[in-house]
Amino acid sequence: MEVRTDRIRVLDDAGRLRRARHRWTAVLIGALLFGVAVYLLFVQTTIGQILEDAALRGANQVDPEVRRAAHDQFGTITVTSQLAAAAIVGLIGLLRRQVWLAVAGLSVIFGGQAVTQVLKYYLLTRPDLVSSVHGTFAENTLPSGHTTAAMSLLFATLIVMPYRFRGVAMFFTLTWAVGIGAYTVIIKAHRLSDTLAADAVALVVACAASLFLARTRRIRAVVSPGAARYTLRTVFVVLIAAVGAASLMLGLLGVVQAARVRHVDKAVEWHLFLGAQWLAAAGSIVAALLFWWTWHRLESKRSGDRVDVR
């Protein structure tokens, strides 16, 4: 009976790992298609450029104190801070005696940024369909490098952390990472489409790194934690999902209110700005929860370790 139970458990763990690979593949493809759709709808169409440029002008009405606070948070992402964060991610992987885990985490951080910079400066263009902006914003700004950096760091942290500490890591990194997307809109550093495309880039790279770990037999199944910890984690995820849903509703409401008016005035620009800000936050929250879900009850391991842990 014990042998049969062990065999059933192994088969269940193998099935869970197979389903996880399918999830990472599906999310990778979905994020790729979403990023393409965002670029085509917002950058390559006249109506898309009109709406986003109006939201960009609406940011001029933000209270100076709010803009200053957003600038301060936006400034937390520098080359130095990114290198320091990457060093911590790599160190966690090495402390867990998993060199390839450290490589995967670093690949998410640096790979996401590399893809973003290549797309922004070498592959994607912004046609002049409206001529309502000048200077830097007349050029392509998609994807957002700051949003990619924040989301990539979040995803890399979720990958390298042991399962029992993943909820804690998510608690401390999620709010900051999601906020960056909204801050970029507030301070007029980027448009909404730039942040959404950055979320997609980070998801694609993180899922690719996860698939690499799975294909090289460096992922294992774990049981759920104790009832108390499980409840806390569930409450946290539910709260984040509720915030994401509220952000999505507020964002859509702002866009709908602006769409009802034919003449674009300051009030319309303000509603579009608010909608863009909330939608940027919602996009980052959805991306974060989606990637967290793909790692549900899974963690990395050394290639020779058992495929399950109790």
Secondary structure, DSSP 8 states (H G I E B T S, - for coil): -HHHHHHHHHHHHHHHHHHHHHHHHHHHHHHHHHHHHHIIIIISSHHHHHHHHHHHHHGGGS-HHHHHHHHHHHTT--HHHHHHHHHHHHHHHHHTT-HHHHHHHHHHHHHHHHHHHHIIIII-----SS----GGGGS---S-HHHHHHHHHHHHHHHHS-HHHHHHHHHHHHHHHHHHHHHHHHTTSS-HHHHHHHHHHHHHHHHHHHHHHHHTT-EEEE----HHHHHHHHHHHHHHHHHHHHHHHHHHHHHHHHHT-SS--HHHHHHHHHHHHHHHHHHHHHHHHHHHHHTTTEEE--TTS-SEE-
